[in-house]
């Protein structure tokens, strides 16, 4: 019985109500669906656990604003358990962001392009500030996702934000260790935005693909450095 109430509320939340709207009262829903108020309450709590509604004491539940938090928490936990999962995350990015760049080249509004230009300018200004640089890098990719016009893709890119803070710092270390520079990274982003602005879907996709392939190589280099340092520290023949 609770499952059918959950389905009804899902349809209501996802199909009729806007984020921030109140659900009908427990008594209204119980009367409409021919169930007890307790059944409605259990169904509502199930939806709260999934992040679809917010429940506050003494007020009706409201439709929650979309949040990438639960997915992001999963990604972050996976990376904490095994840093090598960052390479898996790069593959997820490749699957999503190459297509996102193609969509942005055909769909991005002038406002979205201006936002991307702003994040690129912030990256140039923060070339000597790693934290600010990587924050601007994250905003750049989010602005390209917003330019795609696909809210679900934006949601997934947002979900990767926290673990990607780690990945960006590490891949930059690997990039520098391989003889690259911060300017190289900026230029890779410039090429993506240039193709988006030119409405070149194939070119934008290829520029993003090349950028993420470079990022993967840099991250592998960083992980290799870590393994080498660990092996040296545990080698009994090495005298400190």
N, C-alpha and C positions, 0 to 999 in steps of 0.2 A: 504493500500500500504506500509506504514512504517513497519507494522508487518512482511511482507514478506521479506523486506530488512533486518530487524533484524535477522530473521531466517537464511538468507543467510550468514550474517556476523558471526553469532554464529558458523555455520558450518565451516567457514573459520578459525575462531579463535581457536576453540576447536579441529578441525580435521586436519588442514594443517600448521598453523603458530606456531612458538615457541614464548614463552614469550620474549619480547624485539623486536620482528619483527614489521616492519611497515606495516600498512594496505595499500592497493592500494589507490591512490588519489581519492578524491570525484568525479572528472570528469571521471576517469576510471570506478569506480563502477557505476556511473549514466549511462554510456554508456553500460556497461555489462548488467545491470538490467532493462534498459529502463525506468528509473525514473529521477526525477529532482535531482540536487545537494542538494537542500534544504531537500528533503526526505532522502537522504543519511546522511546528517548532523544530522537530527533529530534521525535517527536510531542509529548513532554513539553516540550521547549524551545519549540515552537510555542505551546503553551498558556501557558507562562510569559510569552512576549512579549505575549500578550493579557490578562495579569493574572489568569488563572484558577488558577495554581498558583505556589507559591514553592519555589525549589530552593536547598538549602543544601548545602555541601560535606560529603560523608560521611554524609548522611542522605537518607531517602526524600523525594520531593517531597510537599508538603502542600497541601491545598486552601486557596487564598487567601481572605481575608476580602474581601467586596465593597468595591471602591474606585471612587470617582468620578474619581480622578486623571486618567486618560487623556482623558476627555471634558472635564473642567475645563481641562486643558492646551490642548486644541483651542480652547475658547472664549476662553481668555486670549490665546493666540497670535493669534486672529482680531482681537481688540480692539486688541492692540498694533500689528498691521499697519495697521489702519484704525479709529480711534476711532468712526467713524460706525456701526460694527457694533454698538455699544451699543444703537442703536435696534432692530436686529434682535433683540438679546437681550431687549429689552422685549416684543417680539411673541412670543418663545418663552415668556416668563414669563406673558403674557396667556393663551396657549393652555393652559398647564399649571395656573397658580395659581387661575384662576377655577373650574376643575373641582375642584381640591384643596379650595378653601374650601367648595364644595358638599358634597363627601364628608365633610369634617371636621364639618360641621354635623349629619350623620347618624351619624357613626362615632366621633367623638372620645371617648376615655375621660376620666374625671375627672382622671386623672394628666396627660393631654395638655393639658387645659384649664388646669390649675394651672401647667403649664410655660409655656404661652402667657401666662398672667397674669403670671408672674414676669418674662418678657422685656419685657412691656409696662411693668411697674414699673421695670425697669432703664432703659428708654428715657426715662421721665419723670425718673428720677434723673440721667441723663446729658445732659439738655437743653443744658447748657453745655459739653459735652465731645464734640466731633464724632466722634472716633475711637470712643469707648465707645458713643456713641449709635448709630452705624452698625453696630457689632458686635452690639448688642442688636437692632437692626432685622433683621439677618440671622438671628439666633436665633429671632426671632418667626416669620418666614416658614418656617423649618425646623420649628418646633414645630407650626405649622398643617399642614404636610405630614405630619408624623408622626401627627397626629390623623386624617388621611385613612385611615390603615390600609393604604396602598398603598406597599410598600417600593420599587417601581421609581420611583414619583413622588418619593419622598424622595431616592432616588439621583440623579435628574436635578436636583432643587433643590440638592443638595449640590454637584453638578458646576459649578453657576453661582456658587458662593460667592465665589471669588477675583475674577473679572471684575466681579461685582456690588459689590465693595468700591469699585471705581473709579466705577461707575455711581451708587452712592448718594451719594458725596461730590459728584459733579458735578451730579446732579439737585437736591440740596439747594441748591447755589449758584444754580442756575437758579430754584428755588422762591423763594428769598429775593430774587433780582433782580426777580422778578415781583410782589413785595409780599407773599409768603406768610410763614409763620412756622414755627418748629419745632413749636409747639403744634398747628398745622394737621395736620402729618404724624402726630403722636401721635394726634390725634382720628380720623384716617382708619383707623389700626390698631385703635383702640378700637371703631369701628363694625364692623369685620370680626369681632373677637372677640365682641362683643355678639350678633351674628347666629349665630355658631357656638354660643355658650352657649344661645341661644334655640331651637336645633335648627331654624333657619330656613334651609334649603338655598338657596332662591332669593335670600333676602336676603343671605346670606353671599357668594354668587357675585357679586351686584350690587355689594356693598360692595368686594369685591376688584377687580372690573372698574373701578369708579370710581377706586380708589386707583392702579391701574396706568395708567389713562388720565391721571391727574394727573401721575404720575411721567414718562410719556412727554412731556407738555407741558413739564415742568420741564427734562427733559434736552434737548429741542429748543431751549429758551431758552438753556441753557448753551452748546450747540454754536454757536448764533447769536452769542452774546457772543464766543466764541473766533474766529469768522470775522470779526466786526467789528473785533476788536483786531488781527488779522493784517492786514486790509486797511488799517487806519490806519497800522500800522508799516511797510507797504511802499508807502504813498502818497507819492510824491516831493513833493507839494504841502504835506505836513504838516511843519511845522518843530518839532523837539523843543525 
